[in-house]
């Protein structure tokens, strides 16, 4: 997983013809692979392993790597990060878009996908943090 993320971080510097040679589009479990990567990015963000800008950047790179062909699940995770990444003057100074939008949306998306097991994990992590 770390190797995949490290390679995603260098995607911008890889020439397009090299990426085309990989031909990810022919892999049978292509959407499933991106779903797992997106889920791991979301869980790592919720576990405070990295910041919102890092998570959003990783999700943007997944979008580029997939050539914009992602499942609804992965797009939902991307949009959750996008909601927290953008700030306007209309937001009050004390409002954190990540806390107000990204975290609740990610929890809802992951809870719907994984059922009550993930919900228990998140509640346990919250209880340990307090």
N, C-alpha and C positions, 0 to 999 in steps of 0.2 A: 504494500500500500504506500509506504513512504517513498519507494522508488517511483511509483506512478505519479504521486504528487510532485516529486522533485522534477520529473520530466515535464509535467504540466506547467511548472513554473518557468520552464525554458521554451515553451511552445512558441512564444513570439519570435524567438531567434531562429527557428527552424524554417528553412525555405519551404514554400507551399508544395513544390514537386516532391520533396522528401516525405511530407505528410501524405500526399496522394499515393505514394508507393506503399505505404502501410496498408491502405485500403480497408479501413475499419468498417466501412459500410457493408462488406460481405460477411462479417462475422455473424454467426447465427444468434448469439446472445447479446447483441450490441446494446439494445435499450436496457437490458438487465444489468450490464456492466456499468453503464452511466448511472443507473438508479442506485447501485451500490456505492459508487463514488460520491454521488450527491448526498446520499444518506450519511456516509462517513464524514463528509464535510460538515453537514448539519449537526451531527452528534458531537463532533470535535468542537464546534463553535459553542454549543450548549454546555459542554464540559469546560469551557474557558481555556481551551488549548491554544486558541489563537483569536485575534480580534475580528471584528466585523469586516474591516477593509480586506483582510487576508481571505476570509471566507467568501466575500463577494468576488474578489479577484479569481479565486479558484473556480467559482461557479461560472464566471465569464469565460474562463479558459475551457471549461467543459463544453460550454455552448459552442465556442469556436472549433474545438476538436471534433465535436459531433456534426459540424456543418449545419447547426440549427435544427437537427433532427433528434429531438429528445421526447421522452414520454411525458405525459401530463404531470406525473409525479415529480419528475426532475424539474420541469418548468415551474411547478408550484414552489419548490425549494428555491429555485433561482429568484422568483418573484418575491419571496419572503426576504431574501437578502437584499434585493433591490429596494424594497420598501424602507429598510433601515439605513440604506447607504446614502440616500439623498436627503438633504436638509435644505429647507427654504427659510426665508425670513418670516414666513407665516407661522412657523412653529415657535412656541414660547421658548425662551432660553433654557428653562429647566426641563424641557421635554426631550428625552432621548428617543429618537425614532427606533433604535434597535430594541430598546426595552418595550416601547409601546406597540411596535409592529412585528419586527423580525422574530423575537423570541416566542411570543404567543402563536404566531403563524407556524413557525417550525414545529413547536410542540403539538399543535393541532394536526399538521400534516403527518408527522411521524406517528402520532397516536392513532390516527385513522388507518395508517398502513400496517402498523405493527400490533395493534390491539392493546390490551391492558398490560402486557408485560413491559412495554416501553413506558407506559404511564407510571407504573410502579417504580421503574428505574429512575425516572425524572423526579418523582416525589421523594424518593430515597436520597437522591443527590441534593435536592433542595434542603431536605432536613439535615443532612450532614454539613451543608454549607452554613447553616445557621447555628 
